């Protein structure tokens, strides 16, 4: 072992749960190992992409020498500042909404209920700590991986330096991820603001909260904190939330957010933040009319910046951009053939499952594609995604607007959830399923689902697209009744009905005479 100990990392509040988390993903007493002579693969970044690359390569049991470098917390955003903590809060927030709607379902809540914000946050920290062993330093060490805690940077075309130690590599992978963009609003730095990296450290509920950004992250957290009892103002510079989403889906969610009491400020220009006695006063303008709101906290949920700094990428001729990150080709190879990248550092899809999928491509292309034979492509992926609001919005494949831009003629089948018995029974009739298929064919090109469990349903359609299963075949799949996923079968059946032309009806009528 090296005498170099990893720098101390803390996470507020340092209670028993965060202490357990730190012990797993960045232990204070960790000693970096003595580097081996030559690593087959060195990975910089211990988030999802980096962990999957390292574990996947080591798990093949081929005697490969693998090193993993992480300067902050193993598990990256997903474990520490993203997927896991946010979904814990969303679960608690959904309980609040269920209680509020209980009367509609014949349940009278006899007593006034109370949201214990501190306990909600403690539950999140407890769960995060309890699953952190999956991404722990010790687990990856047990896989035969040399784990180095510290800042890694390229030193030469085949060496990386971490805490004055030099690691020699045959191939390297950059998986350093991304962070929240600093907002360009006058005075906000002095006033202070929250991002996804700090909001989950709250222990006291902000009575008034401003959320900047009407994209998926902003909408998820705005709804969650509103349900947990905060007075929320959501700012968005566009004319509608979720600009990139299916317009009908975004419209449903926008109405829900307003109905739940979120103040939605659209088409706004954020100008200045001033610290006042009551908190933080945020000045903004809409259509040249100036206004302000005073809040306890400001949460920035718009934009991500790639972590390209201090990697010394120039030394190894890796091209990058401060906005879009490391430049890669379709094989996730950088401008240096020996160095690859995966995850938020280089991809437009900034999802944990996208980073996982990209990592598998990197394993194939770095270790099992001699002379470039049989390389896997990023463009071959069919990527679903979900906005985890209530209702959820899940999508895969093309949107109608994308097909139009590409000159692809499509037909769209829409199944409103008012036609789905289980959705009616669940009192969740406002959603829909929409499937786009190629005109004159049953080939599925894309789909959007708006439902409370849309994220659980989208995989069936993703599977169909990946395996080239058309609507005709999908209509033969038996779905349990009653389920909300029955909407998929109804859409497939609707396509089958379009095949009943006058000629086919005439033929069927002829056949019935002999049956």
C-alpha positions as CSV (number, residue, x, y, z in Angstrom):
1,X,0.0,0.0,0.0
2,X,1.0,3.6,-0.6
3,X,1.5,5.9,2.4
4,X,-0.8,8.4,0.7
5,X,-4.2,8.5,2.4
6,X,-7.3,9.8,0.5
7,X,-8.4,13.3,1.4
8,X,-11.2,13.5,4.0
9,X,-14.7,13.7,2.5
10,X,-17.8,14.8,4.4
11,X,-21.5,15.0,3.7
12,X,-23.9,17.1,5.7
13,X,-25.3,16.2,8.2
14,X,-22.6,13.8,9.4
15,X,-25.1,11.6,11.3
16,X,-24.7,7.8,11.6
17,X,-26.1,7.2,8.1
18,X,-23.9,9.6,6.2
19,X,-20.9,8.3,8.3
20,X,-21.8,4.8,7.0
21,X,-22.1,6.1,3.5
22,X,-18.7,7.8,3.6
23,X,-17.2,4.7,5.2
24,X,-18.3,2.7,2.2
25,X,-17.7,5.0,-0.7
26,X,-14.8,7.2,0.5
27,X,-13.3,5.8,3.7
28,X,-11.1,8.3,5.6
29,X,-8.4,5.6,6.3
30,X,-8.1,4.3,2.8
31,X,-4.6,3.7,1.5
32,X,-4.1,3.6,-2.2
33,X,-2.4,0.4,-3.4
34,X,1.1,0.3,-5.0
35,X,0.5,0.5,-8.7
36,X,1.2,-2.6,-10.8
37,X,3.6,-2.4,-13.7
38,X,1.1,-2.0,-16.5
39,X,-2.7,-1.9,-16.4
40,X,-4.9,-3.3,-19.1
41,X,-7.5,-0.7,-18.3
42,X,-7.5,2.4,-16.1
43,X,-10.8,4.1,-15.4
44,X,-11.1,7.7,-14.2
45,X,-14.4,8.2,-12.4
46,X,-16.3,6.0,-10.0
47,X,-19.9,6.9,-11.0
48,X,-22.2,4.5,-12.9
49,X,-20.2,4.4,-16.1
50,X,-16.9,4.0,-14.5
51,X,-18.1,1.3,-12.0
52,X,-19.7,-0.8,-14.7
53,X,-16.6,-0.6,-16.9
54,X,-14.3,-1.6,-14.1
55,X,-16.5,-4.3,-12.6
56,X,-17.5,-5.7,-16.0
57,X,-13.9,-6.0,-17.1
58,X,-12.7,-7.5,-13.8
59,X,-15.7,-9.8,-13.5
60,X,-14.7,-11.7,-16.7
61,X,-12.0,-13.5,-14.7
62,X,-9.5,-13.2,-17.4
63,X,-6.6,-12.0,-15.3
64,X,-6.9,-8.4,-16.5
65,X,-5.3,-5.7,-14.5
66,X,-7.8,-3.0,-13.8
67,X,-7.5,0.3,-11.9
68,X,-10.3,2.7,-10.9
69,X,-9.7,6.3,-9.8
70,X,-12.3,8.4,-7.9
71,X,-11.6,11.7,-6.2
72,X,-15.0,12.2,-4.5
73,X,-17.6,9.5,-3.7
74,X,-17.9,6.1,-5.3
75,X,-21.4,5.7,-6.8
76,X,-21.3,9.1,-8.3
77,X,-24.5,11.2,-8.8
78,X,-26.8,8.2,-8.9
79,X,-26.2,6.9,-5.4
80,X,-25.2,10.1,-3.7
81,X,-27.0,13.1,-5.4
82,X,-29.5,11.8,-7.9
83,X,-31.5,8.6,-8.6
84,X,-31.5,7.1,-5.1
85,X,-32.1,10.1,-2.8
86,X,-34.6,11.7,-5.2
87,X,-36.7,8.6,-5.5
88,X,-36.8,8.2,-1.7
89,X,-38.2,11.7,-1.4
90,X,-40.6,11.1,-4.2
91,X,-42.0,8.0,-2.5
92,X,-42.7,10.0,0.7
93,X,-44.2,12.8,-1.3
94,X,-46.6,10.4,-3.1
95,X,-47.9,9.2,0.3
96,X,-48.9,12.8,1.0
97,X,-50.8,13.1,-2.2
98,X,-52.5,9.7,-1.6
99,X,-53.7,11.0,1.7
100,X,-55.1,14.2,0.2
101,X,-57.0,12.2,-2.4
102,X,-58.2,9.5,0.0
103,X,-61.6,11.1,0.3
104,X,-62.2,10.6,-3.4
105,X,-61.7,6.9,-2.8
106,X,-64.1,6.7,0.1
107,X,-61.5,7.0,2.9
108,X,-62.0,9.7,5.4
109,X,-58.8,10.8,7.3
110,X,-60.1,11.5,10.8
111,X,-57.1,13.4,12.0
112,X,-54.9,16.1,10.5
113,X,-51.7,14.5,9.3
114,X,-48.3,16.1,9.5
115,X,-45.3,15.9,7.3
116,X,-42.1,15.4,9.4
117,X,-39.6,16.8,6.9
118,X,-36.6,15.9,9.1
119,X,-37.7,12.3,9.3
120,X,-38.3,12.1,5.5
121,X,-34.8,13.3,4.9
122,X,-33.4,10.9,7.5
123,X,-35.2,8.0,5.9
124,X,-33.5,9.0,2.6
125,X,-30.1,9.0,4.2
126,X,-30.7,5.7,5.9
127,X,-31.7,4.0,2.6
128,X,-28.9,5.6,0.7
129,X,-26.4,4.3,3.3
130,X,-27.9,0.8,3.4
131,X,-27.4,0.2,-0.4
132,X,-24.0,2.1,-0.6
133,X,-22.1,-1.2,-0.1
134,X,-22.9,-2.1,-3.7
135,X,-20.6,0.8,-4.8
136,X,-18.2,0.5,-1.9
137,X,-14.4,0.7,-2.2
138,X,-14.1,-2.7,-0.4
139,X,-16.5,-4.4,-2.9
140,X,-14.5,-3.2,-5.9
141,X,-11.2,-4.2,-4.2
142,X,-12.7,-7.7,-3.7
143,X,-13.3,-7.9,-7.4
144,X,-9.5,-7.6,-7.9
145,X,-9.6,-3.9,-8.9
146,X,-7.0,-1.5,-7.7
147,X,-9.0,1.4,-6.3
148,X,-7.2,4.8,-6.0
149,X,-9.0,7.6,-4.2
150,X,-7.7,10.9,-5.4
151,X,-7.7,13.2,-8.4
152,X,-6.4,11.5,-11.6
153,X,-4.9,13.3,-14.5
154,X,-3.1,12.2,-17.7
155,X,0.6,12.6,-17.5
156,X,1.6,11.1,-20.9
157,X,0.1,9.0,-23.7
158,X,0.3,5.9,-21.5
159,X,0.4,7.2,-17.9
160,X,-2.0,8.7,-15.4
161,X,-1.0,10.4,-12.2
162,X,-3.0,10.2,-9.0
163,X,-1.7,11.6,-5.7
164,X,2.0,11.5,-6.9
165,X,1.6,7.9,-8.0
166,X,2.0,6.9,-11.7
167,X,-0.3,4.4,-13.3
168,X,0.8,3.0,-16.7
169,X,-2.1,1.9,-19.0
170,X,-2.8,0.1,-22.3
171,X,-6.3,1.6,-22.5
172,X,-8.0,4.3,-20.4
173,X,-11.6,5.4,-19.9
174,X,-12.8,8.8,-18.9
175,X,-16.0,8.6,-16.9
176,X,-15.9,11.7,-14.7
177,X,-19.5,12.7,-15.3
178,X,-21.1,16.1,-15.0
179,X,-22.3,18.6,-12.5
180,X,-25.0,21.3,-12.2
181,X,-24.4,24.4,-14.2
182,X,-23.7,27.6,-12.3
183,X,-26.5,30.0,-13.0
184,X,-25.7,33.3,-14.6
185,X,-27.8,35.4,-12.3
186,X,-26.5,38.5,-10.7
187,X,-26.0,38.1,-6.9
188,X,-26.9,34.4,-6.7
189,X,-23.4,33.3,-5.7
190,X,-23.4,35.7,-2.8
191,X,-26.9,34.7,-1.7
192,X,-26.3,31.0,-2.0
193,X,-28.3,28.3,-3.8
194,X,-28.9,24.6,-3.8
195,X,-28.1,22.0,-6.5
196,X,-28.7,18.3,-6.7
197,X,-25.4,17.9,-4.8
198,X,-26.6,19.9,-1.8
199,X,-30.4,19.8,-1.7
200,X,-30.4,16.3,-0.1
201,X,-28.4,17.6,2.8
202,X,-31.4,19.7,4.0
203,X,-32.6,18.8,7.5
204,X,-35.1,21.6,7.9
205,X,-37.9,22.3,5.4
206,X,-37.6,25.5,3.5
207,X,-41.0,27.2,3.8
208,X,-40.6,28.9,0.5
209,X,-38.6,27.4,-2.3
210,X,-37.7,28.7,-5.8
211,X,-36.9,26.1,-8.4
212,X,-35.1,27.2,-11.5
213,X,-35.7,25.0,-14.6
214,X,-38.8,23.3,-15.9
215,X,-37.0,20.2,-17.3
216,X,-37.3,16.7,-15.8
217,X,-35.2,17.4,-12.7
218,X,-36.8,20.8,-11.9
219,X,-40.3,19.3,-12.3
220,X,-39.6,16.3,-10.2
221,X,-38.2,18.2,-7.3
222,X,-40.7,21.1,-7.5
223,X,-43.6,18.6,-7.2
224,X,-41.8,16.7,-4.5
225,X,-41.1,19.7,-2.2
226,X,-44.5,21.1,-2.8
227,X,-46.1,17.9,-1.6
228,X,-43.8,17.9,1.4
229,X,-45.2,21.2,2.5
230,X,-43.0,23.9,0.8
231,X,-44.5,26.9,-1.0
232,X,-42.9,26.4,-4.5
233,X,-42.3,28.8,-7.4
234,X,-41.1,27.1,-10.5
235,X,-39.2,29.3,-13.0
236,X,-38.8,28.3,-16.6
237,X,-37.6,30.4,-19.5
238,X,-39.7,28.5,-22.1
239,X,-43.4,28.9,-22.8
240,X,-44.1,25.4,-21.5
241,X,-42.4,23.0,-19.1
242,X,-40.6,19.9,-20.6
243,X,-40.0,21.6,-23.9
244,X,-38.5,18.5,-25.4
245,X,-41.3,16.2,-24.3
246,X,-44.5,15.2,-26.2
247,X,-46.6,18.4,-25.9
248,X,-49.7,16.6,-24.8
249,X,-47.8,14.8,-22.1
250,X,-46.2,18.0,-20.9
251,X,-49.6,19.7,-20.9
252,X,-51.0,17.1,-18.5
253,X,-48.1,17.5,-16.1
254,X,-48.2,21.3,-16.2
255,X,-51.9,21.2,-15.3
256,X,-51.1,18.8,-12.4
257,X,-48.4,21.0,-11.0
258,X,-50.6,24.1,-11.1
259,X,-53.5,22.2,-9.5
260,X,-51.2,21.1,-6.7
261,X,-50.4,24.7,-5.9
262,X,-47.1,25.3,-7.6
263,X,-46.7,28.8,-8.9
264,X,-45.4,28.4,-12.4
265,X,-43.6,31.4,-14.0
266,X,-43.0,30.8,-17.7
267,X,-41.2,32.9,-20.4
268,X,-39.2,34.5,-17.6
269,X,-35.8,36.1,-17.5
270,X,-34.1,35.8,-14.1
271,X,-32.2,39.0,-13.3
272,X,-30.9,39.2,-9.8
273,X,-30.9,37.7,-6.3
274,X,-30.6,40.0,-3.3
275,X,-30.3,38.8,0.3
276,X,-33.0,40.5,2.5
277,X,-34.1,40.0,6.1
278,X,-36.8,37.6,5.0
279,X,-34.5,35.4,2.9
280,X,-33.5,35.6,-0.7
281,X,-35.4,37.9,-3.1
282,X,-35.3,36.8,-6.7
283,X,-36.1,39.5,-9.3
284,X,-37.4,38.4,-12.7
285,X,-39.3,39.7,-15.7
286,X,-42.0,38.3,-17.9
287,X,-42.8,40.1,-21.1
288,X,-40.7,43.1,-19.9
289,X,-42.8,43.3,-16.7
290,X,-40.5,43.1,-13.6
291,X,-41.6,41.2,-10.5
292,X,-39.9,39.5,-7.5
293,X,-40.4,36.7,-5.1
294,X,-38.8,36.1,-1.7
295,X,-37.9,32.6,-0.7
296,X,-35.9,30.7,1.9
297,X,-33.9,28.7,-0.6
298,X,-33.2,28.6,-4.4
299,X,-32.8,25.2,-6.1
300,X,-31.1,25.2,-9.5
301,X,-32.3,22.3,-11.6
302,X,-31.3,23.4,-15.1
303,X,-28.3,22.3,-17.1
304,X,-25.3,20.1,-16.6
305,X,-21.6,20.9,-17.2
306,X,-19.1,18.1,-18.0
307,X,-16.2,17.5,-15.6
308,X,-13.4,18.0,-18.0
309,X,-11.2,20.3,-15.8
310,X,-7.9,19.2,-14.4
311,X,-7.6,16.0,-16.4
312,X,-4.8,17.4,-18.6
313,X,-6.5,16.1,-21.7
314,X,-4.3,18.3,-23.9
315,X,-1.4,16.1,-22.9
316,X,-3.0,13.1,-24.6
317,X,-4.6,14.9,-27.6
318,X,-8.2,14.3,-26.3
319,X,-10.5,16.9,-27.8
320,X,-13.2,18.3,-25.5
321,X,-15.6,21.2,-25.1
322,X,-16.6,23.0,-21.9
323,X,-20.3,22.6,-22.8
324,X,-20.6,19.3,-24.5
325,X,-17.7,17.4,-22.8
326,X,-15.2,14.9,-24.3
327,X,-15.5,14.4,-28.1
328,X,-16.2,10.7,-28.9
329,X,-17.1,8.8,-32.1
330,X,-19.9,6.2,-32.4
331,X,-17.6,3.6,-30.7
332,X,-17.1,6.0,-27.7
333,X,-13.5,6.4,-28.7
334,X,-11.9,9.8,-28.1
335,X,-9.6,11.5,-30.5
336,X,-6.8,9.5,-28.8
337,X,-7.4,5.8,-30.0
338,X,-6.2,4.4,-26.7
339,X,-8.7,6.5,-24.6
340,X,-12.4,6.0,-24.5
341,X,-15.2,7.9,-22.6
342,X,-18.7,7.0,-21.3
343,X,-21.5,8.6,-19.4
344,X,-22.4,12.2,-18.7
345,X,-18.9,13.4,-19.7
346,X,-19.6,12.7,-23.4
347,X,-23.2,11.8,-24.0
348,X,-26.5,13.7,-24.5
349,X,-28.4,11.0,-22.7
350,X,-27.6,11.9,-19.1
351,X,-29.3,8.9,-17.4
352,X,-27.9,6.2,-15.2
353,X,-29.1,3.4,-17.5
354,X,-27.6,5.2,-20.4
355,X,-24.2,5.3,-18.6
356,X,-24.6,1.6,-17.9
357,X,-25.3,0.8,-21.5
358,X,-22.4,2.9,-22.7
359,X,-20.0,1.2,-20.3
360,X,-20.9,-2.2,-21.8
361,X,-20.0,-0.8,-25.2
362,X,-16.7,0.5,-23.9
363,X,-15.8,-3.0,-22.4
364,X,-16.5,-4.6,-25.7
365,X,-14.6,-2.0,-27.8
366,X,-11.5,-1.7,-25.5
367,X,-11.0,-5.3,-24.7
368,X,-12.7,-7.6,-27.2
369,X,-12.5,-5.9,-30.6
370,X,-9.1,-6.7,-32.0
371,X,-8.2,-4.4,-34.9
372,X,-11.6,-2.8,-34.5
373,X,-13.5,-6.0,-35.5
374,X,-17.0,-6.4,-34.1
375,X,-17.1,-3.0,-32.3
376,X,-20.4,-2.0,-30.7
377,X,-22.0,1.4,-31.6
378,X,-23.6,4.0,-29.4
379,X,-26.1,4.7,-32.2
380,X,-27.4,1.1,-32.0
381,X,-28.9,1.7,-28.5
382,X,-32.7,2.1,-28.1
383,X,-32.9,4.5,-25.1
384,X,-36.0,4.8,-22.9
385,X,-36.3,7.5,-20.3
386,X,-38.7,8.6,-17.5
387,X,-39.6,11.8,-15.8
388,X,-40.5,10.6,-12.3
389,X,-43.3,13.0,-11.5
390,X,-46.9,12.1,-10.8
391,X,-48.0,11.1,-13.3
392,X,-44.7,9.7,-14.7
393,X,-43.9,10.5,-18.4
394,X,-42.0,7.7,-20.1
395,X,-40.7,7.7,-23.7
396,X,-38.7,5.6,-26.1
397,X,-37.7,6.0,-29.7
398,X,-38.9,8.9,-31.9
399,X,-41.2,11.7,-31.2
400,X,-43.6,12.8,-34.0
401,X,-41.6,16.0,-34.5
402,X,-38.4,14.0,-35.0
403,X,-40.0,11.7,-37.6
404,X,-41.3,14.8,-39.5
405,X,-37.8,16.3,-39.5
406,X,-36.3,13.1,-40.9
407,X,-39.1,12.8,-43.6
408,X,-40.4,9.6,-42.1
409,X,-44.2,9.2,-42.5
410,X,-45.8,7.9,-39.4
411,X,-49.2,7.0,-38.0
412,X,-50.1,7.5,-34.4
413,X,-52.3,5.4,-32.2
414,X,-53.4,7.0,-28.9
415,X,-55.2,5.2,-26.1
416,X,-56.6,7.6,-23.5
417,X,-56.5,6.1,-20.0
418,X,-60.2,6.9,-19.6
419,X,-60.6,3.7,-21.8
420,X,-58.5,1.6,-19.4
421,X,-60.6,-0.1,-16.7
422,X,-57.7,-0.4,-14.2
423,X,-56.8,3.3,-14.6
424,X,-60.5,4.2,-13.9
425,X,-60.5,2.0,-10.9
426,X,-57.2,3.6,-9.7
427,X,-58.6,7.1,-10.2
428,X,-55.8,7.8,-12.7
429,X,-57.7,8.4,-15.9
430,X,-55.8,11.6,-17.1
431,X,-52.9,9.8,-18.8
432,X,-52.5,8.1,-22.2
433,X,-50.4,5.8,-24.3
434,X,-49.3,7.0,-27.7
435,X,-47.5,4.8,-30.2
436,X,-45.9,6.0,-33.4
437,X,-45.6,3.4,-36.2
438,X,-44.3,3.6,-39.7
439,X,-47.0,4.5,-42.2
440,X,-48.1,1.3,-44.0
441,X,-46.3,-0.9,-41.5
442,X,-46.6,-2.2,-38.0
443,X,-43.0,-1.2,-37.1
444,X,-43.0,0.7,-33.9
445,X,-40.8,3.9,-34.1
446,X,-41.6,5.5,-30.7
447,X,-43.9,5.7,-27.8
448,X,-44.9,8.0,-24.9
449,X,-46.8,6.8,-21.8
450,X,-48.3,9.2,-19.2
451,X,-49.3,7.2,-16.1
452,X,-48.3,6.8,-12.5
453,X,-46.3,3.7,-13.4
454,X,-45.3,4.6,-16.9
455,X,-41.6,3.8,-16.1
456,X,-42.5,0.2,-15.4
457,X,-44.5,-0.1,-18.6
458,X,-42.2,1.5,-21.2
459,X,-39.8,-1.5,-21.2
460,X,-42.3,-3.7,-23.0
461,X,-42.3,-1.3,-25.9
462,X,-38.6,-0.9,-25.8
463,X,-38.2,-4.7,-26.0
464,X,-40.5,-4.7,-29.0
465,X,-38.4,-2.0,-30.8
466,X,-35.1,-3.7,-30.0
467,X,-36.3,-7.1,-31.2
468,X,-38.2,-5.7,-34.2
469,X,-41.5,-6.9,-32.8
470,X,-44.3,-5.1,-34.6
471,X,-47.8,-4.2,-33.5
472,X,-49.3,-7.2,-35.1
473,X,-47.2,-9.6,-33.0
474,X,-47.7,-7.4,-29.9
475,X,-51.4,-7.8,-30.2
476,X,-51.0,-11.6,-29.6
477,X,-49.4,-11.0,-26.2
478,X,-51.8,-11.7,-23.4
479,X,-51.9,-9.0,-20.8
480,X,-53.4,-9.7,-17.3
481,X,-56.7,-8.0,-16.7
482,X,-57.1,-5.5,-15.2
483,X,-53.8,-3.7,-15.6
484,X,-52.8,-0.3,-16.9
485,X,-50.4,-2.1,-19.3
486,X,-53.4,-3.4,-21.1
487,X,-53.3,-0.1,-23.0
488,X,-50.4,-1.5,-25.0
489,X,-52.5,-4.4,-26.2
490,X,-55.4,-2.1,-27.0
491,X,-53.0,0.0,-29.2
492,X,-51.8,-3.1,-30.9
493,X,-55.4,-4.3,-31.5
494,X,-56.3,-0.8,-32.9
495,X,-53.5,-1.3,-35.5
496,X,-54.9,-4.7,-36.4
497,X,-58.3,-3.2,-37.0
498,X,-56.8,-0.9,-39.6
499,X,-55.9,-3.9,-41.7
500,X,-59.6,-4.7,-42.1
501,X,-60.0,-3.2,-45.6
502,X,-63.2,-3.7,-47.7
503,X,-61.4,-6.5,-49.5
504,X,-60.2,-8.3,-46.4
505,X,-63.7,-8.0,-44.9
506,X,-65.1,-9.5,-48.1
507,X,-62.6,-12.4,-47.8
508,X,-63.4,-13.0,-44.2
509,X,-67.1,-13.0,-44.9
510,X,-66.5,-15.6,-47.6
511,X,-64.5,-17.8,-45.2
512,X,-67.3,-17.7,-42.5
513,X,-69.6,-19.4,-44.9
514,X,-67.4,-22.5,-44.8
515,X,-66.6,-22.5,-41.1
